[in-house]
């Protein structure tokens, strides 16, 4: 695979995971302040688009959304799907 494409993919994934982590922290802060919240579908969209690890880590770093079964179940599943996809594409 072209090294430039690999570099772009890595940068993209780092940014998406950083976004997922930051969104989780921002939503937790907004919840504490009683302000407008980030829609839950936003977290899933960011996760599906490559930010699953950041969103998942943000859940536990900020202790946010950990009581919602669909976050606890689907964030790790999305991450596992991404890992399986990466392994498949790299072979």
C-alpha positions as a LaTeX table, in Angstrom:
\begin{tabular}{lrrr}
\hline
Residue & $x$ (\AA) & $y$ (\AA) & $z$ (\AA) \\
\hline
Unk1 & 0.00 & 0.00 & 0.00 \\
Unk2 & 1.19 & 3.51 & $-0.78$ \\
Unk3 & 2.88 & 5.06 & 2.30 \\
Unk4 & 1.12 & 8.38 & 1.73 \\
Unk5 & $-2.29$ & 6.69 & 1.85 \\
Unk6 & $-1.30$ & 4.85 & 5.05 \\
Unk7 & $-0.16$ & 8.15 & 6.57 \\
Unk8 & $-3.46$ & 9.85 & 5.65 \\
Unk9 & $-5.46$ & 6.96 & 7.13 \\
Unk10 & $-3.47$ & 7.08 & 10.36 \\
Unk11 & $-3.93$ & 10.85 & 10.69 \\
Unk12 & $-7.66$ & 10.45 & 9.99 \\
Unk13 & $-8.06$ & 7.75 & 12.64 \\
Unk14 & $-6.12$ & 9.73 & 15.23 \\
Unk15 & $-8.31$ & 12.77 & 14.61 \\
Unk16 & $-11.56$ & 10.77 & 14.73 \\
Unk17 & $-10.56$ & 9.11 & 18.00 \\
Unk18 & $-9.51$ & 12.43 & 19.47 \\
Unk19 & $-12.87$ & 13.86 & 18.41 \\
Unk20 & $-14.75$ & 10.97 & 20.05 \\
Unk21 & $-12.80$ & 11.42 & 23.29 \\
Unk22 & $-13.32$ & 15.20 & 23.34 \\
Unk23 & $-17.04$ & 14.88 & 22.56 \\
Unk24 & $-17.50$ & 12.49 & 25.47 \\
Unk25 & $-15.78$ & 14.93 & 27.83 \\
Unk26 & $-17.72$ & 17.90 & 26.46 \\
Unk27 & $-21.04$ & 16.10 & 26.86 \\
Unk28 & $-20.20$ & 15.13 & 30.44 \\
Unk29 & $-19.37$ & 18.76 & 31.21 \\
Unk30 & $-22.62$ & 19.94 & 29.62 \\
Unk31 & $-24.56$ & 17.36 & 31.64 \\
Unk32 & $-23.07$ & 18.65 & 34.88 \\
Unk33 & $-23.87$ & 22.26 & 33.93 \\
Unk34 & $-27.41$ & 21.46 & 32.78 \\
Unk35 & $-26.72$ & 22.74 & 29.25 \\
Unk36 & $-27.69$ & 21.51 & 25.79 \\
Unk37 & $-26.36$ & 17.99 & 25.23 \\
Unk38 & $-24.68$ & 16.27 & 22.32 \\
Unk39 & $-27.11$ & 13.80 & 20.70 \\
Unk40 & $-26.27$ & 10.14 & 21.34 \\
Unk41 & $-26.36$ & 9.39 & 17.63 \\
Unk42 & $-23.41$ & 11.76 & 17.20 \\
Unk43 & $-21.27$ & 9.48 & 19.37 \\
Unk44 & $-22.24$ & 6.47 & 17.29 \\
Unk45 & $-21.61$ & 8.27 & 14.00 \\
Unk46 & $-18.14$ & 9.36 & 15.13 \\
Unk47 & $-17.46$ & 5.83 & 16.35 \\
Unk48 & $-18.59$ & 4.15 & 13.14 \\
Unk49 & $-16.49$ & 6.59 & 11.12 \\
Unk50 & $-13.35$ & 5.47 & 12.94 \\
Unk51 & $-13.45$ & 7.06 & 16.39 \\
Unk52 & $-14.65$ & 4.06 & 18.36 \\
Unk53 & $-11.58$ & 3.68 & 20.55 \\
Unk54 & $-11.54$ & 7.36 & 21.53 \\
Unk55 & $-15.24$ & 7.37 & 22.31 \\
Unk56 & $-14.96$ & 4.13 & 24.28 \\
Unk57 & $-11.97$ & 5.40 & 26.28 \\
Unk58 & $-13.78$ & 8.71 & 26.86 \\
Unk59 & $-16.75$ & 6.86 & 28.34 \\
Unk60 & $-14.60$ & 5.52 & 31.13 \\
Unk61 & $-12.19$ & 8.44 & 31.49 \\
Unk62 & $-15.12$ & 10.81 & 32.09 \\
Unk63 & $-17.46$ & 8.18 & 33.61 \\
Unk64 & $-20.07$ & 9.12 & 31.07 \\
Unk65 & $-22.67$ & 6.96 & 29.32 \\
Unk66 & $-21.43$ & 3.89 & 31.20 \\
Unk67 & $-24.92$ & 3.12 & 32.52 \\
Unk68 & $-26.43$ & 2.97 & 29.03 \\
Unk69 & $-26.30$ & $-0.68$ & 27.96 \\
Unk70 & $-26.17$ & 0.21 & 24.27 \\
Unk71 & $-22.99$ & 2.26 & 24.79 \\
Unk72 & $-21.39$ & $-0.41$ & 26.97 \\
Unk73 & $-22.17$ & $-3.11$ & 24.38 \\
Unk74 & $-21.87$ & $-1.36$ & 21.04 \\
Unk75 & $-18.78$ & 0.82 & 21.51 \\
Unk76 & $-16.51$ & $-2.21$ & 22.08 \\
Unk77 & $-18.26$ & $-4.09$ & 19.25 \\
Unk78 & $-17.67$ & $-1.21$ & 16.83 \\
Unk79 & $-14.02$ & $-1.12$ & 17.88 \\
Unk80 & $-13.66$ & $-4.89$ & 17.41 \\
Unk81 & $-15.27$ & $-4.60$ & 13.97 \\
Unk82 & $-12.72$ & $-1.91$ & 13.07 \\
Unk83 & $-9.83$ & $-4.10$ & 14.24 \\
Unk84 & $-11.14$ & $-7.08$ & 12.25 \\
Unk85 & $-11.58$ & $-4.87$ & 9.18 \\
Unk86 & $-8.04$ & $-3.49$ & 9.53 \\
Unk87 & $-6.59$ & $-7.00$ & 9.82 \\
Unk88 & $-8.56$ & $-8.12$ & 6.78 \\
Unk89 & $-7.44$ & $-5.12$ & 4.70 \\
Unk90 & $-3.78$ & $-5.47$ & 5.70 \\
Unk91 & $-3.57$ & $-9.11$ & 4.60 \\
\hline
\end{tabular}
